[in-house]
Amino acid sequence: MLKVLTAVALSVVLVANAPAPTPSGNRAQKPRNDASDTQYCIKFDASTGSRIPKTECRSKSEWAQLGINVDELPK
């Protein structure tokens, strides 16, 4: 019984001293409207052994580094 009471008391102390989450979080940051930040998602066919297609999202410059021109892809 003493172990249970000690565990409960320790839990209360730890929770009371934990920092409160900030309400703003990531929402406070305004999204940039730069063309470089736009994400382009490409859906690939399912690989062997899977029925789930793979989707990758990258910026236009990241796709260009891989040799893919997102402007020429069908929409």
Secondary structure, 3 states (H helix, E strand, C coil): CHHHHHHHHHHHHHHHHCCCCCCCHHHHCCCCCCHHHCEEEEEECCCCCCCCCEEEEEEHHHHHHCCCCHHHCCC
